[in-house]
Amino acid sequence: MSGRARPLAAAVLLVLAASPVSAQNEPITSPQDARCRDEARDHVFTAPNPSGLSPYALGAELYHACMKRLGAEQDETPRRR
């Protein structure tokens, strides 16, 4: 490799290694986690997508909605009483 190509190749590998795809390789932590991963994977191409999200972003949205529905994940915004 030339002098400029090697740092570029290293940067590309670093970006790919740190990409969101690597988040899919995290171990399953609970039965709810496994169920929601399966549900998101099964519905990512058939769920309505009016926002035009990427399949990864839509899958994450489906996963988090499932986790909230099952009570395994809290809402991000605190509620006032």
The 8 nearest C-alpha neighbors of each residue, nearest first, counted from 0:
[[1, 4, 5, 2, 3, 8, 6, 7],
 [0, 2, 4, 3, 5, 6, 7, 8],
 [1, 3, 4, 5, 0, 6, 7, 8],
 [4, 2, 1, 5, 6, 7, 0, 8],
 [3, 5, 7, 1, 6, 2, 0, 8],
 [4, 6, 8, 7, 3, 0, 2, 9],
 [7, 5, 9, 8, 4, 3, 10, 2],
 [8, 6, 10, 4, 5, 9, 11, 3],
 [7, 9, 5, 11, 10, 6, 4, 12],
 [8, 10, 6, 12, 7, 11, 13, 5],
 [11, 9, 13, 7, 8, 12, 6, 14],
 [10, 12, 8, 14, 13, 9, 15, 7],
 [13, 11, 15, 9, 10, 14, 16, 8],
 [12, 14, 10, 16, 11, 15, 9, 17],
 [13, 15, 11, 17, 12, 16, 18, 10],
 [14, 16, 12, 18, 17, 13, 11, 20],
 [15, 17, 13, 14, 18, 12, 21, 20],
 [18, 16, 14, 15, 13, 19, 21, 20],
 [17, 19, 15, 20, 16, 21, 14, 22],
 [20, 18, 22, 21, 17, 23, 55, 16],
 [19, 21, 22, 18, 23, 24, 17, 55],
 [20, 22, 19, 23, 24, 18, 17, 16],
 [21, 23, 19, 20, 24, 25, 18, 17],
 [24, 22, 21, 25, 20, 19, 26, 36],
 [23, 25, 22, 21, 26, 20, 27, 19],
 [24, 26, 23, 22, 27, 21, 28, 20],
 [27, 25, 28, 24, 23, 22, 29, 33],
 [28, 26, 29, 33, 32, 25, 30, 24],
 [27, 29, 26, 32, 30, 33, 31, 25],
 [30, 28, 32, 31, 27, 33, 34, 71],
 [29, 31, 33, 32, 34, 28, 27, 35],
 [32, 30, 34, 29, 33, 35, 71, 66],
 [31, 33, 29, 35, 30, 34, 36, 27],
 [34, 32, 30, 36, 31, 35, 27, 37],
 [33, 35, 31, 37, 32, 36, 38, 30],
 [36, 34, 38, 32, 62, 37, 33, 65],
 [37, 35, 33, 39, 38, 34, 62, 40],
 [36, 38, 40, 34, 35, 39, 41, 33],
 [37, 39, 35, 41, 36, 40, 34, 42],
 [40, 38, 58, 36, 61, 62, 42, 41],
 [39, 41, 37, 38, 43, 42, 36, 58],
 [42, 40, 38, 39, 43, 37, 44, 45],
 [41, 43, 45, 39, 46, 44, 40, 38],
 [42, 44, 58, 40, 39, 45, 46, 41],
 [45, 43, 42, 46, 54, 41, 40, 47],
 [44, 46, 42, 43, 47, 41, 48, 40],
 [47, 45, 42, 43, 44, 48, 57, 61],
 [48, 46, 49, 45, 44, 43, 50, 51],
 [47, 49, 50, 51, 46, 52, 57, 45],
 [50, 48, 51, 47, 52, 46, 57, 53],
 [51, 49, 48, 52, 47, 57, 53, 56],
 [52, 50, 49, 48, 53, 57, 54, 47],
 [53, 51, 50, 57, 56, 54, 48, 55],
 [52, 54, 56, 55, 57, 51, 58, 48],
 [53, 55, 57, 56, 58, 43, 52, 44],
 [54, 56, 58, 53, 57, 59, 52, 43],
 [57, 55, 59, 53, 58, 54, 52, 60],
 [58, 56, 60, 54, 59, 55, 52, 53],
 [59, 57, 61, 55, 39, 43, 60, 56],
 [58, 60, 62, 56, 57, 61, 63, 55],
 [59, 61, 57, 63, 58, 62, 64, 56],
 [60, 62, 58, 64, 39, 59, 63, 57],
 [63, 61, 59, 65, 39, 35, 60, 64],
 [62, 64, 66, 60, 65, 61, 67, 59],
 [65, 63, 61, 67, 62, 66, 68, 60],
 [66, 64, 68, 62, 63, 67, 35, 61],
 [65, 67, 63, 71, 69, 72, 68, 64],
 [68, 66, 72, 70, 64, 65, 69, 71],
 [67, 69, 65, 66, 70, 64, 71, 72],
 [70, 68, 66, 67, 71, 65, 31, 72],
 [71, 69, 67, 68, 72, 66, 73, 65],
 [70, 72, 66, 69, 67, 31, 73, 68],
 [73, 71, 67, 66, 70, 74, 63, 69],
 [72, 74, 67, 75, 71, 70, 66, 76],
 [73, 75, 76, 72, 67, 77, 78, 63],
 [76, 74, 73, 77, 72, 78, 67, 63],
 [75, 77, 74, 78, 73, 79, 72, 67],
 [78, 76, 75, 79, 74, 73, 80, 72],
 [79, 77, 76, 80, 74, 75, 73, 72],
 [78, 80, 77, 76, 74, 75, 73, 72],
 [79, 78, 77, 76, 74, 75, 73, 70]]
